[in-house]
Amino acid sequence: MIDRRHFVLASVAALLPTVASSAWRPRQPVPRTLDYGPAKLDVYARAGAKGDPVVFFIHGGAWRLGSRNSVDAKPGFLLANGFLFVSIDYRMLPAADVAIQASDVEKAYGYVRANIAKYGGDPDRIAVMGHSAGCHLAALTGFRGGLPGVAALVLDDTEAYDIEALAKAQGGKLRPVYAQAFPDPGQWRALSPATYIGTARHPPVFVAYSNAPIRPAAARDLADRLRAGGTKVTLFDGSAYSHMAINRRFGEDGDALTAAVMAFLKTTVT
């Protein structure tokens, strides 16, 4: 039989991991929310920030889900490392198509570039980072010249760099999640980031891929095309990550992607 003393000690011990893990979890900084026109964005800045490099984040969610609040450890980690962090909302499917979403991203970026100095950021040192659908939008707007003065692009895991090639790889038609986002084959080229490679000088690009099917090949093909045009590219093998983990784990202690991105940013915006 378990005596009362043993029961109490066991109960306390069961609580210890939760208490310890929460004690080690960094406090999430509180953002300033701003309205850039079509939607809102959050600016996270450390106290006394002045001229900090900026990471501008575009969330994923299949072009129809997600929000600027889906940032995990990114704000606290990046502020602790001398960055200012911005996370944006953009209008979602089905109310807004992907072309409108790309326009929203460009408007948000233009607003940040014009106003970020007020909050301690350097408008000439902005790295744009996107995951999944946000990765596609970062690549599309960045390659087509919609992010003037952008210092770097961090592209975190999408298949949608070349929509025509994606359809071919999927047996001649897009899977439902992509078919809903890109229903008109006549728009595939215009909405494909790869279409704009070589049309202008591109900033340095970090390309990461997860273990999801097609993504490694899509990322390698994009990197090859960019390098052929003279763009500096860092390609990260994220085959140890799922599609969700490659975004969620950024900023966690010991995370390999985080270390690689920070090394890239050190050479491009810091």
C-alpha positions in Angstrom: 0.0 0.0 0.0 1.2 3.5 -0.8 1.4 5.6 2.4 0.3 9.2 2.6 3.9 10.6 2.6 4.8 8.6 -0.5 1.7 9.8 -2.2 2.4 13.5 -1.5 6.0 13.3 -2.6 4.9 11.5 -5.8 2.3 14.2 -6.5 4.8 17.0 -6.0 7.4 15.3 -8.2 4.8 15.0 -11.0 4.4 18.7 -10.9 8.0 19.6 -11.2 8.6 19.1 -14.9 5.8 21.5 -15.8 7.0 24.1 -13.3 10.6 23.8 -14.5 9.7 23.9 -18.2 7.6 27.0 -17.7 10.3 28.7 -15.7 12.7 28.2 -18.6 10.2 29.4 -21.3 11.2 33.0 -22.3 8.5 35.7 -21.8 6.8 36.6 -25.0 7.3 40.4 -25.7 4.2 42.5 -26.1 3.8 43.9 -29.7 2.5 47.2 -30.9 -0.4 46.6 -33.3 -0.6 48.8 -36.3 -3.1 49.1 -39.2 -1.3 49.2 -42.6 -4.5 49.4 -44.7 -5.8 46.0 -45.8 -5.0 44.4 -42.5 -2.9 44.7 -39.3 0.6 44.0 -38.3 2.5 43.6 -35.0 5.8 45.2 -34.3 7.9 43.7 -31.5 10.8 45.9 -30.4 13.2 45.8 -27.4 13.3 48.7 -25.1 15.6 51.4 -26.4 15.9 49.9 -29.8 17.5 52.1 -32.4 18.5 51.1 -35.9 18.0 47.4 -35.3 17.8 45.0 -38.3 14.3 43.8 -38.9 12.8 40.3 -39.6 9.4 40.8 -41.4 7.4 37.5 -41.1 4.6 36.2 -43.3 2.6 33.3 -41.7 1.4 30.2 -43.5 -1.9 28.4 -43.6 -2.7 27.3 -47.1 -3.5 30.9 -48.1 -6.8 30.6 -46.1 -5.8 30.2 -42.5 -3.5 31.5 -39.8 -2.8 34.9 -38.3 0.0 37.3 -37.4 -0.2 35.8 -33.8 1.3 32.5 -35.1 4.9 33.4 -34.2 5.9 30.8 -31.6 9.3 31.7 -30.1 10.4 34.0 -32.9 9.7 37.5 -31.2 11.5 36.8 -28.0 14.4 35.0 -29.6 15.0 37.6 -32.3 14.7 40.6 -29.9 17.2 38.9 -27.6 19.6 38.7 -30.6 19.3 42.3 -31.5 16.5 42.2 -34.1 13.2 43.9 -34.4 10.4 41.6 -35.4 7.3 42.3 -37.5 4.5 39.8 -38.1 1.7 40.6 -40.6 -1.9 39.6 -41.4 -3.1 39.6 -44.9 -6.5 38.9 -46.3 -7.5 35.2 -46.8 -9.1 33.0 -49.3 -11.8 32.8 -50.4 -12.5 36.6 -49.8 -9.1 37.5 -51.3 -7.2 35.6 -54.0 -3.5 35.0 -54.0 -2.9 38.0 -56.2 -4.6 40.2 -53.7 -2.6 38.6 -50.9 0.7 39.3 -52.6 -0.5 42.9 -53.0 -1.2 43.0 -49.2 2.3 41.8 -48.5 3.8 44.5 -50.6 1.7 47.1 -48.9 2.6 45.9 -45.5 6.3 45.9 -46.4 6.0 49.4 -47.8 4.4 50.6 -44.6 7.0 49.0 -42.5 9.9 50.4 -44.6 8.4 53.9 -44.3 7.6 53.7 -40.6 9.9 51.2 -38.9 12.5 53.8 -37.8 9.9 55.2 -35.4 10.0 51.9 -33.5 13.7 51.4 -33.5 14.2 49.5 -36.8 16.5 50.1 -39.8 14.5 50.3 -43.0 17.5 49.4 -45.1 18.1 46.1 -43.2 14.9 44.2 -43.5 14.9 40.4 -44.1 11.5 39.0 -45.2 10.8 35.5 -43.9 7.8 33.3 -44.8 6.6 29.8 -44.0 4.5 27.6 -46.3 1.9 29.9 -48.0 3.9 32.8 -46.5 7.0 31.4 -48.0 5.4 31.4 -51.5 4.2 35.0 -51.0 7.7 36.1 -49.8 9.3 34.6 -52.8 6.7 35.9 -55.3 6.8 39.5 -54.0 10.6 39.4 -53.5 11.5 38.1 -56.9 9.1 40.3 -58.8 10.5 43.4 -57.3 7.6 44.2 -54.9 9.9 44.5 -51.9 12.2 47.4 -52.9 15.3 47.6 -50.8 14.8 44.2 -49.1 18.1 43.0 -47.7 17.4 39.2 -47.7 14.7 36.6 -48.2 14.3 33.6 -45.9 12.1 31.0 -47.6 10.8 28.3 -45.3 9.3 25.3 -47.0 6.8 25.5 -49.9 6.1 23.5 -53.0 4.7 26.5 -54.8 7.7 28.1 -56.5 6.7 26.9 -60.0 2.9 26.2 -60.2 3.1 24.6 -63.7 5.9 22.3 -62.6 4.0 21.5 -59.4 1.0 20.4 -61.5 3.2 18.3 -63.7 4.7 16.6 -60.6 1.3 15.9 -59.2 0.1 14.0 -62.3 -1.0 17.0 -64.4 -3.3 18.6 -61.9 -2.9 20.3 -58.6 -3.8 18.7 -55.3 -6.9 20.3 -53.7 -5.1 22.7 -51.4 -3.2 24.1 -54.4 -6.1 23.9 -56.8 -8.1 26.1 -54.4 -5.4 28.7 -54.2 -4.5 28.6 -57.9 -7.7 27.7 -59.7 -6.9 29.4 -63.0 -4.1 27.8 -65.1 -3.9 31.0 -67.0 -2.6 32.7 -63.8 -0.1 30.0 -62.9 2.9 31.7 -64.4 2.1 35.1 -63.0 1.7 33.7 -59.5 4.9 31.5 -59.7 8.0 33.0 -58.0 10.2 31.1 -60.4 8.8 33.2 -63.3 10.6 36.3 -62.1 14.0 34.8 -61.5 16.5 36.8 -63.4 14.2 39.7 -64.2 16.0 41.9 -61.7 18.8 41.7 -59.2 17.7 39.6 -56.2 18.9 39.8 -52.6 20.6 36.9 -50.9 18.1 34.0 -50.4 18.0 31.3 -47.7 15.9 28.3 -48.9 14.8 25.6 -46.4 12.8 22.5 -47.1 11.2 19.9 -44.8 10.7 16.1 -45.3 7.3 16.6 -47.0 7.2 15.1 -50.5 8.2 17.3 -53.5 9.6 20.0 -51.3 13.3 19.0 -51.5 13.2 18.8 -55.3 11.3 22.1 -55.5 13.8 23.9 -53.2 16.8 22.5 -55.0 15.4 23.5 -58.4 14.8 27.0 -57.1 18.3 27.3 -55.6 19.8 26.1 -58.9 17.9 28.7 -60.9 18.8 31.5 -58.6 22.4 30.6 -58.5 22.5 30.4 -62.3 21.4 34.0 -62.4 24.1 35.1 -59.9 22.0 35.2 -56.7 23.7 34.2 -53.5 21.8 31.2 -52.1 22.0 29.2 -48.9 20.1 25.9 -49.1 19.2 24.2 -45.9 18.4 20.5 -45.7 15.5 20.3 -43.3 14.7 16.6 -43.9 14.8 16.1 -40.2 11.8 18.4 -39.8 8.1 18.0 -40.6 6.5 20.9 -42.5 5.1 22.3 -39.3 8.1 21.8 -37.1 10.5 23.6 -39.5 8.6 26.7 -38.7 7.5 26.1 -35.1 10.9 25.2 -33.7 12.6 28.4 -34.9 14.1 30.2 -31.9 14.3 27.1 -29.7 17.6 26.2 -28.0 19.8 24.0 -30.1 17.6 24.2 -33.2 19.7 23.6 -36.4 17.5 25.7 -38.7 17.7 28.6 -36.3 21.5 28.5 -36.2 21.6 28.4 -40.0 19.2 31.3 -40.5 21.1 33.4 -37.9 24.4 32.7 -39.6 22.8 33.8 -42.9 21.3 37.0 -41.4 24.7 37.8 -39.9 26.1 38.1 -43.4 23.2 39.9 -44.9 21.5 42.3 -42.5 23.6 42.7 -39.4 
